[in-house]
Amino acid sequence: GFAPTGDVMADVILGGYPLTVNLTADFTDVDGSIVEYRWDFNNDGTIDETGTEAALEHVYAVPGTYITRVYAVDNDELSGTDFITINVTGVLPPNPPENVQASDGTWGGQIHVTWEFPSEGVSPKGYQIQRADTVDGTYEIVGSVGLAFTEFSDTSVTDENIYWYRVISLHGTIGNSDPSESDDGYMGVLQPPLNVLCGQGTIADKISIGWTHPTDGAQPEGYDIYRSATLGGLKVFIASLGFETFYQDTTVADGKVYYYYLQSTRTNFPSSDYSEPGSGFLSQLQAPTGISASDDASPTVVSVSWTHSGGTQVPAGYNIYRATAVDGSYSKIGFTGYVESWDDTSATDGAVYFYKVSAYKPGWDETSPSEDSDSGYVGLSAPTSLSASDDEIEQITVSWFPGGGGVAPDVFEVFRADTIDGTYTSVGTTVTFELIDTSVSPGQTYYYKAVAKKAGYNNSPDSNIDDGYALIA
């Protein structure tokens, strides 16, 4: 067989980039038909485009000389070829800058952007810096610099925001580059010092304060020290130091707890946030220990006792605090002098209270309430674990355990109802921990509860409720 023969033609073979060229393959096949055209636009041996049409349009985007070759393939897989030279004129814009870097917190009040000259292509005449709030966001121009510069300081940023930067190479004659790769950065911020510790009565006339340098952010040049009379209260400036980690406050009074806060400082940086506070004192009162509250020792009062405060300072007296739960809110209910007991006459029968005690002295800070607490109550304890039988013939046996500790009751009284929320009526009293109820209808369910009773005392709180029933004989 015979391969196709012919020529390739172009409507233009010379022009500036980007150059659009209409190419036509004019081939014939004497013993068959042409089924495909294969185009290699730069004659590098790689087929760039194939098709059944003899004509196509191609855009040459970059200046250069292109030998464009076409292969006409017939139905026997035989091919004929021809080429044409296309000349594309012009000069490409400069390449974008390389290695764009935005500072991550190392510059105070600004983000510092740096880059490198493009390693290839035409030399730029300057650079344009663009910024966005996200990597794929809308980039806006924030500044321009000349060819001699490869850095830019963006002072129009705010703290705690991350920004994305890219840079464009500028050339007024041949155009500008595409944007560079982007990089994110944020404004430099000073971090407060760490681990603030203060003297706890170790020196007679001053409070020592120590701390460690921050481990993140820019390095401080120094520190400002503030003092407050209360935790979280008004902070008063007392000293400014260099890059140190120790200070002694001699302007303090005995018997007071002070709270110290520090800020990191550096030229051209805003001061850091306050550090976590440290507390210190020359000397202070100690809270009492061994808190004990009576359980059922009296029908009218709870007796609270404790052991005197330790330490070198003797309190003038003690404040007594009470709550209705061990982790509840403690309220001051009374005070006394330098003694080791106090009676709570406002306690209610049947209620359990929790007590703490603090020490006080005029002109000194009251101690925090004692770490340990104790519960106490007046009146009788409720019976516990009440149970009503479900397996006896024509009677129900109700049994329970006495409440824990305190004064023993004289008797127990048992109450019954037809429903758990119904009206409970007494079915009898007993000095034991059991009562047999024979006034029941077999097959009917009854609900029982009990209370403890003693002369001179209010009745105890109700026991738990349990249901029971009698069997038919």
C-alpha positions in Angstrom: 0.0 0.0 0.0 0.9 3.6 -0.3 1.1 6.2 2.6 -0.8 9.5 2.3 1.1 12.4 0.8 0.5 16.1 1.2 1.4 19.4 2.8 0.6 21.3 6.0 -0.4 25.0 5.7 -1.0 27.9 8.2 -2.9 31.1 7.8 -0.1 33.0 9.7 3.5 31.9 10.5 4.8 35.0 12.3 3.2 37.2 15.0 3.4 38.3 18.6 2.3 36.0 21.5 -0.2 34.7 22.2 -0.5 33.8 18.5 -3.6 32.0 17.2 -2.9 30.0 14.0 -5.3 28.1 11.8 -3.6 24.9 10.5 -4.7 22.8 7.6 -3.4 19.4 6.5 -3.8 19.0 2.7 -3.2 15.2 2.2 -4.5 12.5 -0.2 -4.3 8.7 -0.2 -4.2 7.0 -3.6 -5.3 3.5 -2.4 -7.4 4.2 0.6 -8.8 6.9 2.9 -7.3 9.1 5.6 -8.9 8.3 9.0 -6.9 10.4 11.5 -4.6 13.5 11.8 -2.0 13.5 14.6 -0.5 16.9 15.5 2.9 17.6 17.2 3.0 21.4 17.7 6.6 21.6 18.8 8.2 18.6 17.0 9.2 16.9 20.2 7.9 13.5 19.2 4.9 13.7 21.5 1.5 13.8 19.8 -0.4 16.8 21.3 -3.7 16.5 19.6 -5.5 14.0 17.3 -8.7 14.2 15.2 -10.5 13.3 12.0 -10.7 16.8 10.7 -7.9 18.1 8.5 -8.1 21.7 10.0 -7.7 23.0 13.5 -6.9 26.2 15.5 -4.0 26.3 17.9 -2.8 29.1 20.2 1.0 29.5 20.7 1.1 31.2 24.2 4.8 31.7 24.7 7.3 33.4 22.4 9.6 31.0 20.4 10.1 29.1 17.1 7.8 26.1 16.7 8.2 23.3 14.1 4.7 22.0 13.9 4.3 18.6 12.4 1.2 16.6 11.3 0.8 12.9 10.6 -1.9 11.8 8.2 -2.9 8.2 9.0 -4.9 6.0 6.5 -7.1 3.0 6.9 -4.0 0.7 6.6 -2.2 2.5 9.5 0.2 4.0 7.0 1.1 7.7 7.7 2.5 10.6 5.7 3.9 13.7 7.3 4.8 17.3 6.7 5.8 20.3 9.0 5.7 24.0 9.0 7.7 26.6 11.1 5.7 29.1 13.2 7.6 32.1 14.7 6.0 33.7 17.8 7.6 37.0 18.8 7.6 39.0 22.0 9.0 39.0 25.6 7.3 37.2 28.5 6.6 39.2 31.7 8.8 38.5 34.7 8.3 35.4 36.8 6.7 35.8 40.3 9.0 36.2 43.3 10.0 33.0 45.1 10.0 31.9 48.7 7.4 34.4 50.0 7.4 34.3 53.8 5.1 36.2 56.3 6.2 36.5 59.9 4.5 34.4 62.5 4.4 36.6 65.6 8.0 37.7 65.6 7.3 41.4 64.8 5.3 43.5 67.2 2.4 45.5 65.8 3.1 44.3 62.2 3.6 41.4 59.9 6.9 41.3 58.0 6.8 39.9 54.5 10.0 38.8 52.7 10.7 37.1 49.3 13.5 36.3 46.8 14.1 37.6 43.3 12.8 35.3 40.6 15.6 32.9 39.6 14.7 32.9 35.9 13.2 35.2 33.3 13.2 39.0 32.9 14.2 41.1 35.9 11.2 42.8 37.6 11.1 46.6 38.0 9.4 46.3 41.4 6.9 44.3 43.5 3.3 44.6 44.6 2.2 43.0 47.9 -1.3 41.7 48.2 -3.2 40.4 51.3 -6.3 38.3 51.9 -8.1 36.9 55.0 -8.1 33.4 53.7 -5.7 31.5 51.3 -8.5 31.4 48.6 -10.0 34.8 49.5 -10.0 38.1 47.7 -6.5 39.6 47.7 -6.2 43.4 48.0 -3.1 45.5 47.4 -1.4 46.6 50.7 1.8 48.1 49.3 4.4 48.3 46.5 8.2 48.5 46.6 11.0 49.0 44.1 13.3 46.4 42.6 16.0 46.9 45.3 13.6 45.7 48.1 12.7 42.2 49.0 10.7 42.9 52.2 7.6 44.8 53.3 6.1 45.6 56.8 2.3 45.5 57.0 1.3 47.7 59.9 -2.4 47.7 59.0 -3.1 44.4 60.7 -4.9 43.6 64.0 -4.0 41.2 66.8 -5.2 37.6 66.8 -6.0 37.6 63.0 -4.2 35.5 60.5 -3.6 37.0 57.0 -2.4 35.5 53.7 0.2 37.3 51.5 1.3 36.9 47.9 3.7 39.1 45.8 3.6 40.1 42.1 6.7 41.0 40.0 6.0 44.4 38.2 7.3 45.4 34.8 5.7 48.4 33.1 6.6 47.5 29.5 6.0 43.8 29.2 3.4 43.3 31.9 3.3 41.8 35.4 3.9 38.3 36.7 1.3 35.9 38.0 1.0 36.0 41.8 3.5 34.1 43.8 2.7 31.2 46.1 1.0 32.6 49.3 2.0 32.3 52.9 0.1 33.1 56.1 1.3 35.2 59.0 0.2 37.1 62.1 1.2 40.1 64.1 3.8 39.7 66.9 2.3 39.6 70.4 4.1 39.5 73.8 3.1 36.7 76.1 2.9 37.2 79.9 5.5 35.6 82.2 4.7 32.3 83.7 4.7 30.6 87.1 4.3 33.6 89.3 5.2 32.6 92.9 5.2 34.9 96.0 6.6 34.6 99.5 4.3 33.1 102.1 5.5 34.8 105.3 9.1 33.8 104.8 10.6 37.3 105.3 9.6 39.7 108.0 9.4 42.9 106.0 8.9 42.1 102.3 7.2 39.8 99.9 9.5 38.1 97.3 8.1 37.6 93.8 9.5 35.2 91.3 8.5 34.1 87.8 9.7 32.5 84.5 10.1 34.1 81.1 7.3 33.3 78.6 8.1 30.4 76.2 6.0 31.6 73.3 5.9 34.8 71.2 8.5 37.6 71.1 11.1 37.8 73.9 10.3 40.6 76.4 12.8 43.3 77.2 11.3 43.7 80.7 8.3 43.4 83.0 5.8 45.7 84.8 4.5 44.5 88.2 1.0 45.2 89.5 -0.5 44.5 92.9 -4.1 44.0 94.0 -5.6 43.8 97.5 -8.2 41.2 96.3 -8.1 38.4 93.7 -9.2 40.0 90.4 -9.5 43.4 92.0 -8.0 46.8 91.0 -4.4 46.4 89.9 -2.0 49.1 91.0 1.4 49.5 89.2 4.3 49.2 91.7 7.5 48.6 89.6 9.1 48.2 86.1 12.0 45.9 85.6 14.4 44.7 82.9 14.7 41.1 81.7 14.7 39.7 85.2 12.8 37.0 87.1 12.8 38.3 90.8 11.5 41.3 92.7 10.9 42.1 96.4 7.9 44.3 97.5 8.7 46.3 100.6 5.5 48.5 100.6 3.2 45.9 102.2 1.4 45.7 105.5 1.4 42.7 107.9 -1.7 40.5 108.1 -2.8 41.1 104.5 -2.7 38.8 101.5 -1.7 40.5 98.2 -2.1 39.4 94.6 0.6 40.1 92.0 0.2 40.3 88.3 2.9 40.9 85.7 3.0 42.1 82.1 5.8 41.6 79.5 7.1 44.8 77.9 9.2 45.4 74.7 9.9 48.5 72.5 7.3 48.9 69.7 5.2 46.1 71.2 2.0 46.6 73.2 2.2 45.2 76.7 1.2 41.5 77.1 -1.9 40.4 78.9 -1.6 40.0 82.7 0.0 36.9 84.0 -1.9 34.5 86.2 -1.8 36.0 89.7 0.4 34.9 92.5 -0.5 35.6 96.2 1.8 36.4 99.1 1.9 37.8 102.6 4.2 38.8 105.4 2.3 36.7 107.9 -1.4 35.7 108.2 -3.9 34.0 110.4 -4.4 30.3 110.2 -7.8 28.6 109.9 -8.8 26.3 112.8 -8.8 22.6 112.4 -10.6 19.5 113.7 -14.2 20.9 113.1 -16.8 18.8 114.8 -20.6 19.2 115.0 -23.0 17.3 117.3 -25.4 14.7 115.9 -28.6 14.5 117.9 -26.9 15.5 121.1 -29.6 18.1 121.9 -33.2 18.6 120.8 -32.6 22.3 120.3 -28.9 23.1 119.3 -26.0 21.8 117.3 -22.8 22.2 119.2 -19.8 23.1 117.0 -16.2 22.7 118.2 -12.7 23.1 116.8 -9.0 23.3 117.6 -7.4 26.7 117.9 -5.5 28.1 114.8 -1.8 27.3 114.5 0.9 29.6 113.3 2.5 32.6 115.0 -0.5 34.8 115.0 -3.3 34.4 117.6 -6.8 35.3 116.2 -9.2 37.5 118.1 -12.0 35.0 117.5 -13.8 32.8 115.0 -16.6 33.0 112.5 -19.0 30.1 112.0 -20.3 29.2 108.5 -23.1 26.8 107.7 -24.5 25.0 104.5 -27.1 22.4 103.8 -24.7 20.3 101.7 -21.1 19.5 102.1 -20.3 21.2 98.8 -23.0 23.8 99.2 -22.9 27.5 99.7 -21.7 28.4 103.2 -23.2 31.4 104.9 -21.9 33.1 108.1 -24.3 32.4 111.0 -22.4 33.6 114.0 -19.1 34.5 115.6 -17.3 34.0 118.9 -14.2 35.0 120.8 -11.0 33.0 121.2 -12.8 29.8 122.4 -13.1 26.4 120.8 -16.9 25.9 120.7 -20.2 27.5 119.7 -23.8 26.5 119.8 -26.1 26.8 116.8 -29.5 27.6 118.2 -31.1 28.3 114.8 -30.9 24.7 113.6 -34.2 23.0 112.6 -35.2 19.6 113.9 -34.6 16.8 111.3 -32.3 18.9 109.1 -28.6 18.1 108.6 -26.2 21.0 108.4 -22.5 21.2 107.5 -20.2 23.6 109.4 -16.9 25.4 108.7 -15.0 27.9 110.9 -12.6 30.8 110.0 -10.3 32.9 112.2 -10.4 36.7 112.3 -8.4 39.6 113.9 -9.1 43.3 113.6 -7.0 44.9 110.8 -6.1 41.5 109.4 -7.6 39.4 106.6 -10.0 36.8 107.8 -8.9 33.3 106.9 -10.8 31.3 104.4 -13.2 28.9 106.1 -11.5 25.7 107.3 -10.8 23.1 104.6 -12.5 20.4 106.7 -16.1 20.5 107.7 -18.5 18.3 109.7 -22.2 17.6 109.7 -24.5 17.9 112.6 -28.2 18.0 113.4 -30.8 18.3 116.2 -33.8 16.0 116.6 -34.2 12.4 115.7 -32.9 10.5 112.7 -35.4 9.0 110.3 -35.7 5.1 110.2 -34.0 3.6 107.2 -34.4 0.7 104.8 -38.1 0.3 105.5 -39.6 -2.8 103.9 -43.1 -4.2 103.7 -43.7 -7.9 103.1 -45.4 -9.4 100.0 -45.6 -13.1 101.0 -47.6 -13.4 104.3 -51.2 -14.7 104.7 -53.7 -12.0 105.8 -51.0 -9.7 107.3 -48.2 -7.5 106.2 -45.0 -7.2 108.3 -43.3 -3.8 108.1 -39.6 -3.7 109.3 -36.8 -1.1 109.3 -33.5 0.0 110.8 -33.1 2.8 113.2 -31.4 6.0 112.1 -27.7 6.2 112.6 -26.2 7.7 115.8 -27.5 10.3 118.2 -30.2 9.8 120.8 -32.4 6.7 120.7 -36.1 7.2 120.0 -38.8 6.1 122.5 -41.0 4.5 119.8 -41.6 4.2 116.1 -44.9 5.0 114.5 -46.0 3.4 111.2 -48.3 5.0 108.6 -50.2 3.4 105.7 -51.9 4.7 102.5 -53.7 3.1 99.6 -51.6 4.9 97.0 -48.0 6.1 97.2 -49.2 9.8 97.0 -52.3 9.1 99.1 -53.3 10.1 102.7 -51.2 8.2 105.2 -52.9 7.2 108.5 -51.3 5.6 111.6 -51.5 1.9 112.0 -49.6 1.6 115.3 -46.5 2.3 117.3 -43.8 -0.1 118.5 -40.5 0.0 120.5 -39.0 -2.6 118.2 -38.0 -2.3 114.6 -41.0 -4.2 113.2 -44.8 -3.9 113.1 -47.3 -6.5 111.9 -50.4 -5.0 110.2 -53.4 -7.3 110.3 -56.0 -4.7 109.3 -55.4 -5.4 105.6 -57.5 -6.8 102.8 -55.6 -9.7 101.1 -54.6 -9.0 97.5 -54.7 -5.2 98.0 -51.4 -3.2 97.8 -50.6 -0.8 100.6 -47.9 1.8 101.0 -46.0 2.2 104.3 -43.6 4.7 106.0 -42.4 5.3 109.6 -41.1 8.0 111.9 -39.0 7.9 115.1 -40.5 9.6 118.2 -39.1 10.8 121.6 -40.5 13.0 124.3 -39.2 16.5 124.0 -38.1 16.0 120.4 -39.9 16.7 117.2 -40.7 13.6 115.2 -38.0 12.5 112.8 -38.3 12.9 109.1 -40.2 10.2 107.2 -38.5 7.0 106.3 -38.5 5.7 102.8 -41.8 4.4 101.4 -42.3 0.7 100.5 -45.4 -1.2 99.2 -46.7 -4.6 100.4 -49.7 -6.9 100.2 -51.1 -9.9 102.0 -51.9 -13.3 100.5 -55.4 -14.9 100.6 -55.7 -17.8 103.0 
